[in-house]
Amino acid sequence: MTLVQLEYIVAVDTYKSFVQAAEKCHITQPTLSMQIQKLEDNLGVQLFDRSHQPVTTTEIGQEIVMQARIVLAESYKIKEAINDRNKELAGELKIGIIPTVSPYILPKIISRFMEKYPQVKLLIWEQNTEQIIQQVKLGMIDCGILSTPLQDAALIELPVFYENFVGYVSKASKLFKKKHIAADEIDMDELWLLNEGHCMRNQVLNLCQRRKNNRSAQQFEYNTGSIETLKRMVDQNNGATILPELALADLTDKQLEKVRHFKEPEPAREISIVVARNYLKRRMIEAMKNEITELVPKRLKTKKRKDILSI
């Protein structure tokens, strides 16, 4: 049994395909298949059911792959120890980030991070929470930047900042005349929401106590994954929506007139860097956390007087 063979079975389990696993491992498919067959012969068990497409991992194979992930993670720590001795951050950092956070922090962070750590290559994907969690657990990415708490024992959450939610209302909305608003004053029939799969949608529904939305009686149902689109829908079609506080930086003076803060305690979300329990690249991830912390306003660094919404 070799570490290379363990890498191959983890790749097949991750991508559910011998061909794709071989591509990711930068070898030919016959070579990968031969090495996995050798490992199966050595262990005396079948790790994968090759008769299914996509390939499925057998019951005993799942147990072995789980242990293989642990062994590989521990072996990679040897390289990390060497890098720590060299005191220079180097290598790839793969990050998943939710789309309701990325526009407001990534453009400002990337250039600073790359200038400070020129030997680190950032690979970033914008995905929803469920996709990020799955890929962190599978080791396909090193960390995720998303809203927490997740209440998942397989993950570690490293809180970075706490961001208030605010109302964004049209002049036609009854909320426009109010200086501060409360959750129970929101009319769900006029509220524009993100589509399914976005954690912020769930948080907004939790804020509004999941009251039934009767928009089905209207002429259309609109689904979007963009906060920018929600703002435009309010600007051009009236109604209201909920925005994260960092989105206010991009508003014009005219748009800022439509912002309404909530009464205390203001509803907020916790944004964390999420990693697997046996996570690697700790210095890189800590460096990214520090860069984000330095970027956000001081008031976002504490959850005092905030009502943190669950997903």
N, C-alpha and C positions, 0 to 999 in steps of 0.2 A: 504494500500500500504506500502510495506516494502523495505528497501535497498536490502535485499536478493532477493526479487522478481525482482527488477530492475537489479540486477546482472544476474539473470537467463535469462531475455529477451534480455539483451545485448549479452550474450553468444550464444543464439540461432541465433540472428541476425548476429553475427560474424562468426559462424561455419556452419550456414544453415542446422543444424541437431540437433534434440532433443537428440539423443543418444550421439553425440560427445560433445554437450554442457554439458550434465550431467557428462560426464567423466572429462571435464575440471573443472567443479564445484565440483567434488568429491562427487557426490550424485547419487542416482539411477534415471533412466529415468522416472519411474512413479512419483517419488517425484517432480522432476522438472516440469513435465507436469501438475501435480495437482496444484502446486503453480502458474504457469502461467495461468491456467484456472481460478483460484481464482481471479487473477489480472484482467483478461479480464472481468469476471462477475462483479467485483467491478467498473470497468471503463465503462462497457456497450459497449465495442467495441471488435472486433476481431483483434488481433495483428499479427497473422501469418496465412498463408494459408497452412494448413497441407496436402492438397491434392496434392501438388507439391513436387517433389524430385529433387534437394534439396529444403528444406523448403524456402518459400518466405515470406518476410515481407509485410504486407498490406500497403496501402498508409498512413492511420492514424497511423499504427504501426511504420512506419519509423519516423514520427514526434515524437512519444512517446519515441522510442528508442534513438533518438537524445537528447531529454531532459534527459533521464535516464543516458546517458553518462555524461552529465554535472553535474547532481546531485551526481553521484558516485564520479566523480573527485573532487568535492568540499568536499564530506564527507571524502575522503582519506586524504585531507589536514589537517584534525584534527590529524591523526596519524603522519603526517609530523611535525606538530607543537610540538608534544610530543618528537619526535626524535631530533628536533632542540634544545629543552630544555635540552635533555640529552647530546647533543654535540657529539654523537657517530653515525657514519654512519652504518646502519644495514639494511639488507633485500636483495631483489633481484633487479638487474639492467639488464633489457633485452635490448640487443643492436642488431641492424641489421647493417651490414657493406658491402660495395661493394667489390668485389674480386680484383679490381685493386688498392685497398688501404690496405686491411687487411694483406697481407704478409709482408708489410714493416713497420707496426707500432704495430700490435697486439703482435707478439712474444716478443717484447721489453717492452711492457706496462704491460701485464698481471701479471707477477711475481711481478713487482714493486707495482702495484695497490693492489694486494692481500695481500702483506706484509704490506702495509700502512693502508689498510682497511680490516682487517681480518673478520669482521662481514658482509661484503658485498659479495653476491654470484653473479658472473657474468654469464649471459646466453647470448651467442653470436651466431648469425646466419649470414653466408655469403650469401648474396642475391643480386639480381639486384636492380636498383633504383626504378623501378615501384613497386616491391614487398615490399620494405622497406617503401615507401610512404604510400601504402595502409595499412600496418600493424601499422604504427605510428598513422594514422588517426583512425583506429579501436581500438586502445589501446592494441593491441596484443604485442607490444614491446614499451619500454619507449622512445627510441630515435634511430636515424639512423646516421651513419657516411658515408657521401656521397658527391658527387660533387654538387656544387651549382653555380649560383642561380637557384631556381626551379620556382620562380614566382607563388607560390601557397599561396593564402591568408589564407588557413586553417593551415599553418605551420609557425613555427618560425625557422629561420636559425641563428646558432651561429658560425660564421666563426672561424676556428682554424688555418689554414695555407694556403699558396699559393704556389703551386708546378709547376715548369716549365715543359714543354714537351721538349724532345730532340729527334733527329733522331738517328736511329740505322741502319746502312747501311752496306751492304756487299762490299767487295773489287771490285766486278763486277759492282756495281752501279756507275753512273756518279757523284753521290753526294759524293762518297768517297774521291774524289780529292779536295773537297772544305773544307775550314777551318770553315766557317759558312754557313748555308743554309737558304733559304727563302721558304715560303709555296708554291709559284708558281713554284718552281723548282722541286717539288715532282712529280714523274711519278706515277699516280694512278695505272697503269698496273703492277707495281712492288711492290706495297704497300700491306703488310699483315695487315689485320684488325681483330679486335674482332668481334664476331657475333652480330646479332641483340639483343637488350635488354640491352646492356652495354652502359652507358652514355658516356664512353670514346670514343666509336666508333663514336657517333654523334659529339663529340668535334673535333675529327680528321677530319671528313668529313667537318665540318664547317671551320676548319683551311684550308683545301684544296679547299674550295669554292664549295664543293659537285660536283666536276667534275666527269663525268661518268667513272665508272670503267669497262674496257672492258675485265676483266679477264675471262669472260664467253667463250672467244675464246680459252682458254687454255684447257688442258685435264681434269682438275678437279677444283672444288670449295671447299675451305677449311673453316670450321667454328670452331672457338675456343673461349673459354671464359677466356683463360689463357695468361697473358703477358709473362710468362716463355716460353710457347709454341711459341709465336711470335718470341722471340729471337732465339730459336732453328731453326725455319723455315728460318730465315735470315742466321744463321750460316751454315746451311746445304743445303739450296736451293736458296741462293742469295736473291736479292730483298732488301726491306727496311721496317721498321716499325717505329712507334712512341712510345716512352716510357715515363712514368712519372719519374721525377728526382730521387725520392727515390729508384727506381729500380736499379740505378747505383751502389749502395753500394754493390750489390751482384755480380758485374761483375769482371771477371779476367782482368789482364793487357792486354791480347790479345783482349778481348772483348771491353775494353775501347777504343781501337784504332778505333773502328767502330762507336763511338759516335760522333755526330755532333750537336753542339748547333745552335739554330736559331739566326738570326740577331735580334737586338732590334727593337721594344719591344718584348721580348721573349713570345711566347704563353704559357699560364699557365691555371691551373684549381684551383678553390677555393674549399677547403675541409672544410665542416662544420658539426657540430652536429645539426641534425634537430629534432625538437620536435613539438607536437601538441600545439595549442594556450593555452589550459588549462592544460599544462603539469604538471606532478608531479615529485617527486624525484629530486628536483632542486639541492640540495646539492650534491647528488651522481653524477649527470650529470656534474655539475660544477667541481667536483673533477676529473672526467674522462677527461674533456676538459683541465684542468690544467696539467694533466699527459702527454697528447699528446703534448701540447705546450712546455713543458719542454724537450720532447724527440727530436723534430724536430730541424734541424739546424736554427740558428738565421736568416739567409737570407730568410727562408721560412715564416717568421712571418710578412712580409710586402708585399703588392702587388705593391709597387713602381716599375715602369718601366716594368710592366707585362701586357700582353694582355690577360685578363681573358676571356676564351672561354665559350660560353653558351652551354647547353646540347642539 
